[in-house]
Amino acid sequence: MKTIEEILDDKIKLPTFPAIALRIIDAVKADDASMSELTKIVSSDPALVARVLKISNSSFYSLPQKVDSIQKALTILGTENLKNIALSFVIVNWMKSSSGESFNHETFWKRAVTSAVAADLISAAIDQRSDDIFITALLQDIGIVILHLCLPEEYLRVFDEKRVTALPVAEVEKKLFGYDHQEMGARILEKWGLPEAIYMPIAFHHNTKNSPESFSTKTQILWLSDRMSSIYHGAKCAEQLKDIYRTLQRSYGFNEEDITKIIDAVAEKTVEILSYFEIDAGNMKPYSQLLIDANEALGKLNVSYEQAILELKRSNERMEILAIELQAANEKLRELATKDGLTGLYNHRHFQEALEKEINRSLRNETPLSLVLMDIDNFKSINDQYGHPVGDIVLKRLAATLQETIRDTDLLARYGGEEFSVILPETDLKGGALLAERLRRAVEVLETTSEDYSIQATISLGVTTYAPSTGSKGMTEFITAADKGLYHSKETGRNKISLVNMSTG
């Protein structure tokens, strides 16, 4: 499992943080002439200008006069407010386009915007409003998106585990990864250059008791805003409401009517703000209206209370069974999608996807990347003499030996038939040759035996290295070079390795 440090050190591919976002952050950091510079940066993107002006003129701010230019928005709202509004749009738009097909970004950002609106309303109600509360709440769960981007297959297990155990997402993440999205989100935002006032509360928003005292109020606002968002977009609504009412009553002296007004206002303002982010609000209604609708629906049901409870219990039992079955099915599907059925190694499709990612990382970090292609010598004669079932046994034993021989950072795949491939990140041609020789020797001494046969197979290997500094190009050329080395080994005696230097052809 990848650590946070490996993700932060770009050992896993992350999309590049938008240049305009970095420029906005840098402009605000540089106090001298930051106002004019910020205006210039935001004004360079017409779509961003339109969104900033829309939200500036919305009921969210309720400004006394119309804002018709970025300069005016800056004068009325201030540098920090304008920066955070602009960053909110830039980051959401960027993450929506980077999150991949398997991630439901529409649902995620709908919840995030609802949390942001809730945080703003709560902070105003308790007299703790700050310019950056909206963006802090908006990004409080960004660690989930980052983890899904970096560990897409592994992160799907988080959702499966949550369905089965009903544990909070952060607890499941801790169990599977050793860290959670709070820590991931805070660390990545710090790396991007966002201020401590934003990333520190995010680091503790599910664990408010451990928050540093200087951020405790803001962290609690995030905690409350997350629960208000769950009322409209999540499960366990009754539990969330109980937490909200209890906290606002005990800590801030609110009465039930005031709290209900805040919860209703969250829905009303969220619908408006979602449109500026180009996110469909769906049929989002204030909580009070939802209760009225629910009571009307219950009134039409001709069932007793006891019958309703019994049916709910049966439904919950069925859901638990289905969740467990779904988790097992998803695990099987993930395995089928990436693993070879016979050897248990990664399949050709996964190899292609992994190689493309490693090439991109090699280009980005300017580090070497080696590839080994290998083929079992005279494998057809093994199948012809002993039969395909025995040939399969040879393939499985050889695959297990190769897997034991490679390093933890390497990726071994069944390329097809009796061919195998190994991707060697951050490895030059010399390092690739050394590993290839270890693989050759490990196979050479391997025996597959039974009462009826004793088989010793050998492999021929081709090794090449992708080095951005030498002008190496695409994935096809990379594979072709390794394949060229493999066939040279075949043609010149077998049971040997051949190196191909892509820079010299």
C-alpha positions as CSV (number, residue, x, y, z in Angstrom):
1,M,0.0,0.0,0.0
2,K,1.3,3.5,-0.9
3,T,2.1,5.9,1.9
4,I,1.2,9.5,2.0
5,E,4.8,10.4,1.5
6,E,4.9,8.5,-1.7
7,I,1.8,10.3,-3.0
8,L,3.1,13.7,-2.0
9,D,6.5,13.0,-3.5
10,D,4.9,12.3,-6.9
11,K,5.7,8.7,-6.8
12,I,2.1,8.2,-7.8
13,K,0.7,10.3,-10.7
14,L,-1.3,13.3,-9.6
15,P,-2.8,15.8,-12.0
16,T,-0.9,19.1,-12.2
17,F,-2.3,21.8,-9.9
18,P,-3.8,24.5,-12.2
19,A,-1.3,27.2,-13.0
20,I,-4.0,29.9,-12.5
21,A,-4.6,28.6,-8.9
22,L,-0.9,28.8,-8.1
23,R,-0.8,32.4,-9.5
24,I,-3.7,33.4,-7.4
25,I,-2.1,32.0,-4.2
26,D,1.3,33.6,-5.1
27,A,-0.4,37.0,-5.8
28,V,-2.0,37.1,-2.3
29,K,1.2,36.0,-0.6
30,A,3.0,39.0,-2.2
31,D,1.5,41.8,-0.2
32,D,2.9,44.6,-2.4
33,A,0.6,45.2,-5.4
34,S,-1.3,42.0,-4.7
35,M,-4.7,43.7,-5.4
36,S,-3.8,44.7,-8.9
37,E,-2.0,41.4,-9.6
38,L,-5.0,39.4,-8.3
39,T,-7.4,41.4,-10.5
40,K,-5.2,40.8,-13.5
41,I,-5.0,37.1,-12.9
42,V,-8.7,36.6,-12.4
43,S,-9.5,38.8,-15.4
44,S,-7.4,36.7,-17.7
45,D,-10.1,33.9,-17.5
46,P,-13.5,35.2,-18.8
47,A,-15.4,32.1,-17.5
48,L,-13.9,32.7,-14.1
49,V,-14.8,36.4,-14.2
50,A,-18.4,35.5,-15.0
51,R,-18.7,33.1,-12.1
52,V,-17.0,35.4,-9.6
53,L,-19.4,38.2,-10.5
54,K,-22.4,36.0,-10.4
55,I,-21.7,34.8,-6.9
56,S,-20.7,38.3,-5.8
57,N,-24.1,39.5,-6.8
58,S,-26.0,36.6,-5.3
59,S,-28.1,36.5,-2.2
60,F,-25.2,34.7,-0.6
61,Y,-23.4,38.0,-0.1
62,S,-26.5,40.3,-0.3
63,L,-24.3,43.3,-1.2
64,P,-25.9,46.8,-1.2
65,Q,-24.8,47.6,-4.7
66,K,-24.3,45.7,-8.0
67,V,-20.8,44.4,-8.7
68,D,-20.0,44.7,-12.4
69,S,-16.2,44.3,-12.5
70,I,-13.5,42.3,-10.7
71,Q,-12.0,45.6,-9.5
72,K,-15.3,46.5,-7.8
73,A,-15.6,43.0,-6.4
74,L,-12.1,43.3,-5.0
75,T,-12.9,46.7,-3.4
76,I,-16.1,45.5,-1.8
77,L,-15.3,41.9,-0.9
78,G,-11.6,42.3,-0.2
79,T,-8.5,40.5,-1.4
80,E,-9.0,37.3,0.8
81,N,-12.6,36.9,-0.1
82,L,-12.0,37.3,-3.8
83,K,-9.1,35.0,-3.8
84,N,-11.1,32.3,-2.0
85,I,-14.1,32.7,-4.4
86,A,-11.8,32.4,-7.4
87,L,-9.9,29.4,-6.0
88,S,-13.2,27.6,-5.2
89,F,-14.2,27.7,-8.8
90,V,-10.8,26.9,-10.2
91,I,-10.2,23.9,-7.9
92,V,-13.7,22.4,-8.3
93,N,-13.6,22.7,-12.0
94,W,-10.1,21.2,-12.1
95,M,-11.0,18.3,-9.8
96,K,-14.2,17.5,-11.7
97,S,-12.2,17.1,-14.9
98,S,-9.5,15.0,-13.3
99,S,-11.5,12.6,-11.1
100,G,-12.0,9.9,-13.6
101,E,-15.2,8.0,-14.8
102,S,-15.5,5.8,-11.7
103,F,-15.8,8.7,-9.3
104,N,-19.2,10.4,-8.9
105,H,-17.9,13.9,-8.8
106,E,-21.4,15.4,-9.2
107,T,-22.5,13.9,-5.9
108,F,-19.2,14.7,-4.2
109,W,-19.2,18.3,-5.1
110,K,-22.9,18.7,-4.4
111,R,-22.2,17.6,-0.8
112,A,-19.1,19.8,-0.7
113,V,-20.9,23.0,-1.8
114,T,-23.7,22.2,0.7
115,S,-21.1,21.9,3.4
116,A,-19.5,25.2,2.3
117,V,-22.8,27.1,2.4
118,A,-23.7,25.5,5.8
119,A,-20.3,26.5,7.3
120,D,-20.8,30.1,6.1
121,L,-24.3,30.3,7.7
122,I,-23.2,28.6,10.9
123,S,-20.1,30.8,11.3
124,A,-22.2,33.9,10.8
125,A,-24.8,32.8,13.3
126,I,-22.2,32.2,16.0
127,D,-20.3,35.4,15.1
128,Q,-17.2,33.6,13.9
129,R,-17.4,34.4,10.1
130,S,-14.2,34.5,8.2
131,D,-13.3,35.1,4.6
132,D,-11.9,31.6,4.1
133,I,-14.6,29.5,5.8
134,F,-16.4,28.8,2.6
135,I,-13.4,27.3,0.7
136,T,-12.2,25.5,3.9
137,A,-15.5,23.7,4.2
138,L,-15.7,23.2,0.4
139,L,-12.3,21.4,0.4
140,Q,-12.7,19.5,3.8
141,D,-13.1,16.1,2.0
142,I,-10.8,16.8,-0.9
143,G,-8.6,14.0,0.4
144,I,-11.2,11.5,-0.8
145,V,-10.8,12.7,-4.4
146,I,-7.0,12.7,-4.1
147,L,-7.0,9.1,-2.7
148,H,-9.4,8.0,-5.4
149,L,-7.1,9.5,-8.1
150,C,-4.0,7.9,-6.6
151,L,-5.3,4.6,-5.5
152,P,-8.5,4.0,-7.7
153,E,-8.7,0.2,-7.3
154,E,-7.8,0.2,-3.6
155,Y,-10.2,3.1,-2.8
156,L,-13.2,1.3,-4.1
157,R,-12.6,-1.2,-1.2
158,V,-13.3,1.7,1.2
159,F,-16.8,2.1,-0.2
160,D,-17.4,-1.6,0.0
161,E,-16.1,-1.9,3.5
162,K,-18.3,1.1,4.6
163,R,-21.4,-0.5,3.2
164,V,-20.8,-3.8,5.0
165,T,-19.5,-2.4,8.4
166,A,-21.4,0.9,8.5
167,L,-18.1,2.5,9.9
168,P,-17.3,6.1,9.0
169,V,-15.2,6.5,5.9
170,A,-12.2,7.9,7.8
171,E,-12.2,4.8,10.1
172,V,-12.2,2.5,7.1
173,E,-9.4,4.4,5.4
174,K,-7.3,4.2,8.6
175,K,-7.9,0.5,8.7
176,L,-7.0,-0.1,5.0
177,F,-4.3,2.5,4.4
178,G,-3.0,3.6,7.9
179,Y,-4.1,7.2,7.2
180,D,-7.4,8.9,6.2
181,H,-8.7,11.6,3.9
182,Q,-8.4,14.3,6.6
183,E,-4.6,13.9,6.8
184,M,-4.3,13.4,3.0
185,G,-6.4,16.5,2.3
186,A,-4.5,18.7,4.8
187,R,-1.1,17.6,3.5
188,I,-1.9,18.1,-0.2
189,L,-3.4,21.6,0.4
190,E,-0.3,22.5,2.4
191,K,1.8,21.3,-0.5
192,W,-0.2,23.4,-2.9
193,G,0.5,26.5,-0.8
194,L,-2.9,27.2,0.8
195,P,-2.6,28.8,4.2
196,E,-2.6,27.0,7.5
197,A,-6.0,28.6,8.4
198,I,-7.5,26.4,5.7
199,Y,-5.6,23.1,5.9
200,M,-5.2,22.7,9.7
201,P,-9.0,22.6,10.5
202,I,-9.4,20.1,7.6
203,A,-6.9,17.8,9.3
204,F,-9.2,17.4,12.3
205,H,-12.7,18.0,11.0
206,H,-13.8,14.4,11.8
207,N,-11.8,14.3,15.0
208,T,-12.5,17.7,16.7
209,K,-11.2,16.7,20.1
210,N,-7.7,16.5,18.8
211,S,-7.8,19.9,17.0
212,P,-5.3,22.5,18.2
213,E,-7.0,25.1,20.3
214,S,-6.4,27.9,17.9
215,F,-8.4,26.1,15.2
216,S,-11.0,24.4,17.5
217,T,-14.0,26.7,16.6
218,K,-13.3,26.5,12.9
219,T,-12.9,22.7,13.1
220,Q,-16.2,22.4,14.9
221,I,-17.9,24.5,12.2
222,L,-16.6,22.1,9.6
223,W,-17.9,19.1,11.7
224,L,-21.4,20.8,11.9
225,S,-21.4,21.7,8.2
226,D,-20.6,18.1,7.3
227,R,-23.6,16.9,9.3
228,M,-25.9,19.5,7.7
229,S,-24.8,18.4,4.3
230,S,-25.5,14.8,5.2
231,I,-29.1,15.8,6.1
232,Y,-29.6,16.6,2.4
233,H,-27.3,14.1,0.7
234,G,-26.5,11.3,3.1
235,A,-27.8,8.6,5.3
236,K,-28.5,8.5,9.1
237,C,-30.3,11.8,8.9
238,A,-31.9,11.5,12.4
239,E,-28.4,11.0,14.0
240,Q,-27.0,14.0,12.1
241,L,-29.9,16.2,13.3
242,K,-29.5,15.1,16.9
243,D,-25.8,16.0,16.8
244,I,-26.5,19.4,15.2
245,Y,-29.3,20.4,17.6
246,R,-27.4,19.2,20.7
247,T,-24.1,21.0,19.7
248,L,-25.8,24.3,18.7
249,Q,-28.0,24.3,21.8
250,R,-25.3,23.4,24.4
251,S,-22.3,25.3,22.9
252,Y,-24.1,28.4,21.6
253,G,-27.5,28.6,23.3
254,F,-29.6,28.3,20.1
255,N,-33.2,27.2,20.3
256,E,-34.8,24.6,18.0
257,E,-36.5,27.2,15.9
258,D,-33.3,29.1,15.1
259,I,-31.5,25.9,14.3
260,T,-34.3,24.8,11.9
261,K,-34.1,28.1,10.2
262,I,-30.4,27.7,9.6
263,I,-30.9,24.1,8.2
264,D,-33.6,25.3,5.9
265,A,-31.5,28.3,4.7
266,V,-28.7,25.8,3.8
267,A,-30.9,24.2,1.2
268,E,-32.2,27.5,-0.2
269,K,-28.8,29.1,-0.6
270,T,-27.1,25.9,-1.8
271,V,-29.5,25.6,-4.8
272,E,-28.4,29.0,-5.9
273,I,-24.7,28.5,-5.4
274,L,-24.7,25.0,-7.1
275,S,-25.8,26.7,-10.3
276,Y,-22.7,28.9,-10.3
277,F,-20.6,25.7,-10.1
278,E,-22.6,24.2,-12.9
279,I,-23.8,21.4,-10.7
280,D,-27.4,20.2,-10.9
281,A,-29.1,20.7,-7.5
282,G,-31.8,18.1,-8.4
283,N,-34.9,18.2,-6.2
284,M,-33.3,19.8,-3.2
285,K,-35.8,21.2,-0.7
286,P,-35.5,22.8,2.7
287,Y,-35.6,20.2,5.5
288,S,-38.9,21.6,6.9
289,Q,-40.5,20.9,3.5
290,L,-39.1,17.5,3.4
291,L,-40.7,16.7,6.7
292,I,-44.1,17.9,5.4
293,D,-43.8,15.8,2.3
294,A,-42.8,12.8,4.4
295,N,-45.7,13.2,6.8
296,E,-48.1,13.4,3.8
297,A,-46.7,10.3,2.3
298,L,-47.0,8.4,5.7
299,G,-50.6,9.5,6.0
300,K,-51.4,7.7,2.8
301,L,-50.0,4.4,4.0
302,N,-52.6,2.0,5.5
303,V,-50.2,0.1,7.7
304,S,-49.8,-0.1,11.5
305,Y,-46.7,1.1,13.3
306,E,-45.7,-2.4,14.2
307,Q,-46.0,-3.5,10.6
308,A,-43.8,-0.6,9.5
309,I,-41.1,-1.5,12.1
310,L,-41.1,-5.2,11.1
311,E,-40.8,-4.4,7.4
312,L,-38.0,-1.9,8.1
313,K,-36.1,-4.6,10.1
314,R,-36.5,-7.1,7.3
315,S,-35.4,-4.6,4.8
316,N,-32.3,-3.7,6.8
317,E,-31.4,-7.4,7.1
318,R,-31.7,-7.9,3.3
319,M,-29.6,-4.8,2.8
320,E,-26.8,-6.1,5.0
321,I,-26.8,-9.4,3.1
322,L,-26.7,-7.6,-0.2
323,A,-23.9,-5.3,0.9
324,I,-21.7,-8.3,1.9
325,E,-22.5,-10.1,-1.4
326,L,-21.8,-6.9,-3.3
327,Q,-18.5,-6.4,-1.6
328,A,-17.4,-10.0,-2.6
329,A,-18.7,-9.5,-6.1
330,N,-16.8,-6.2,-6.5
331,E,-13.6,-7.8,-5.2
332,K,-14.0,-10.6,-7.8
333,L,-14.7,-8.2,-10.6
334,R,-11.7,-6.1,-9.7
335,E,-9.6,-9.2,-9.8
336,L,-11.0,-10.4,-13.1
337,A,-10.4,-6.9,-14.6
338,T,-6.7,-6.7,-13.7
339,K,-5.5,-10.3,-13.1
340,D,-4.6,-13.2,-15.3
341,G,-6.8,-16.2,-14.4
342,L,-4.2,-18.9,-14.7
343,T,-1.1,-17.3,-13.1
344,G,-2.6,-14.7,-10.8
345,L,-0.3,-12.1,-12.3
346,Y,-1.5,-8.8,-13.7
347,N,-3.0,-9.2,-17.2
348,H,-2.0,-7.5,-20.5
349,R,-4.6,-4.7,-20.1
350,H,-3.4,-3.7,-16.7
351,F,0.2,-3.8,-17.9
352,Q,-0.6,-1.3,-20.7
353,E,-2.4,1.0,-18.3
354,A,0.4,0.8,-15.7
355,L,3.2,1.3,-18.3
356,E,1.5,4.5,-19.6
357,K,1.3,5.9,-16.1
358,E,4.9,5.1,-15.4
359,I,6.0,6.7,-18.7
360,N,4.2,9.9,-17.8
361,R,5.8,9.8,-14.3
362,S,9.2,9.2,-15.9
363,L,8.7,12.2,-18.1
364,R,7.4,14.4,-15.3
365,N,10.2,13.5,-12.8
366,E,12.9,12.9,-15.4
367,T,13.7,9.5,-14.0
368,P,14.7,6.4,-16.0
369,L,12.2,3.6,-16.5
370,S,13.1,0.1,-17.6
371,L,11.1,-2.7,-19.2
372,V,11.8,-6.4,-19.5
373,L,10.0,-8.7,-21.9
374,M,10.6,-12.4,-21.6
375,D,9.5,-15.6,-23.3
376,I,9.7,-19.3,-22.2
377,D,12.1,-21.1,-24.6
378,N,10.6,-24.0,-26.6
379,F,7.3,-23.9,-24.6
380,K,5.4,-25.4,-27.6
381,S,7.5,-28.6,-27.2
382,I,6.5,-28.8,-23.5
383,N,2.8,-28.6,-24.4
384,D,3.3,-31.1,-27.3
385,Q,5.2,-33.6,-25.2
386,Y,3.3,-33.4,-21.8
387,G,0.0,-31.8,-22.7
388,H,-1.5,-28.4,-22.0
389,P,-2.5,-29.2,-18.4
390,V,1.2,-29.8,-17.6
391,G,2.1,-26.7,-19.6
392,D,-0.2,-24.7,-17.4
393,I,1.5,-26.0,-14.3
394,V,4.9,-24.9,-15.7
395,L,3.4,-21.5,-16.4
396,K,2.1,-21.1,-12.8
397,R,5.3,-22.2,-11.2
398,L,7.4,-20.0,-13.4
399,A,5.1,-17.0,-12.7
400,A,5.4,-17.6,-8.9
401,T,9.2,-17.7,-9.2
402,L,9.3,-14.5,-11.2
403,Q,7.1,-12.8,-8.7
404,E,9.3,-13.9,-5.8
405,T,12.4,-12.6,-7.6
406,I,11.3,-9.0,-8.6
407,R,11.4,-6.1,-6.2
408,D,8.3,-4.7,-4.4
409,T,8.3,-1.6,-6.6
410,D,8.3,-3.6,-9.9
411,L,5.2,-4.8,-11.7
412,L,5.1,-8.2,-13.3
413,A,2.4,-9.2,-15.8
414,R,1.6,-12.0,-18.1
415,Y,2.0,-10.4,-21.5
416,G,0.3,-13.2,-23.4
417,G,0.7,-16.9,-23.9
418,E,4.2,-17.8,-22.5
419,E,5.4,-14.2,-22.5
420,F,5.8,-12.1,-19.4
421,S,6.8,-8.5,-18.8
422,V,8.2,-6.5,-15.9
423,I,8.0,-2.7,-15.4
424,L,10.9,-1.4,-13.4
425,P,10.3,2.2,-12.2
426,E,13.3,4.5,-11.5
427,T,15.7,1.9,-13.0
428,D,18.4,2.5,-15.6
429,L,19.6,0.1,-18.3
430,K,22.3,-1.4,-16.0
431,G,19.8,-2.0,-13.2
432,G,17.3,-3.5,-15.6
433,A,20.0,-5.9,-16.9
434,L,20.9,-7.0,-13.3
435,L,17.3,-7.8,-12.5
436,A,16.8,-9.6,-15.8
437,E,19.8,-11.8,-15.1
438,R,18.4,-12.6,-11.7
439,L,15.1,-13.7,-13.3
440,R,16.9,-15.8,-15.9
441,R,18.9,-17.6,-13.2
442,A,15.9,-18.2,-11.0
443,V,14.0,-19.8,-13.9
444,E,17.1,-21.8,-15.0
445,V,17.3,-23.7,-11.7
446,L,13.5,-24.2,-11.4
447,E,12.2,-27.8,-11.8
448,T,8.6,-28.8,-12.3
449,T,8.3,-32.4,-11.3
450,S,5.9,-35.2,-10.6
451,E,5.9,-39.0,-10.8
452,D,5.6,-38.8,-14.6
453,Y,7.9,-35.9,-15.5
454,S,10.6,-33.5,-14.6
455,I,10.7,-30.3,-16.6
456,Q,13.3,-27.5,-16.6
457,A,12.5,-24.5,-18.7
458,T,14.6,-21.5,-19.6
459,I,13.6,-17.9,-20.6
460,S,15.0,-15.4,-23.2
461,L,14.8,-11.8,-22.2
462,G,14.9,-8.3,-23.8
463,V,15.7,-5.2,-21.7
464,T,15.4,-1.5,-22.6
465,T,15.2,1.8,-20.7
466,Y,13.0,4.8,-21.2
467,A,15.0,7.9,-20.4
468,P,13.4,11.3,-21.1
469,S,16.8,13.0,-21.4
470,T,17.7,10.9,-24.4
471,G,14.6,11.8,-26.4
472,S,12.7,8.5,-26.0
473,K,9.2,8.8,-27.3
474,G,6.0,6.8,-26.9
475,M,4.9,3.5,-25.3
476,T,4.8,1.6,-28.6
477,E,8.5,2.4,-29.3
478,F,9.3,1.4,-25.7
479,I,7.7,-2.0,-26.0
480,T,9.1,-2.5,-29.5
481,A,12.6,-1.9,-28.3
482,A,12.2,-4.5,-25.5
483,D,10.7,-6.9,-28.0
484,K,13.6,-6.4,-30.3
485,G,15.9,-7.4,-27.5
486,L,13.8,-10.5,-26.7
487,Y,13.9,-11.8,-30.3
488,H,17.7,-11.1,-30.5
489,S,18.0,-13.4,-27.4
490,K,15.9,-16.1,-29.1
491,E,17.8,-15.9,-32.4
492,T,21.3,-16.0,-30.8
493,G,21.0,-19.1,-28.5
494,R,18.1,-18.6,-26.0
495,N,18.4,-18.6,-22.2
496,K,20.1,-15.2,-22.3
497,I,19.4,-11.4,-22.0
498,S,19.8,-8.8,-24.7
499,L,19.9,-5.0,-24.1
500,V,18.5,-2.4,-26.4
501,N,19.5,1.2,-25.9
502,M,16.7,3.4,-27.2
503,S,18.9,6.5,-27.5
504,T,21.1,4.7,-30.1
505,G,18.4,2.5,-31.6
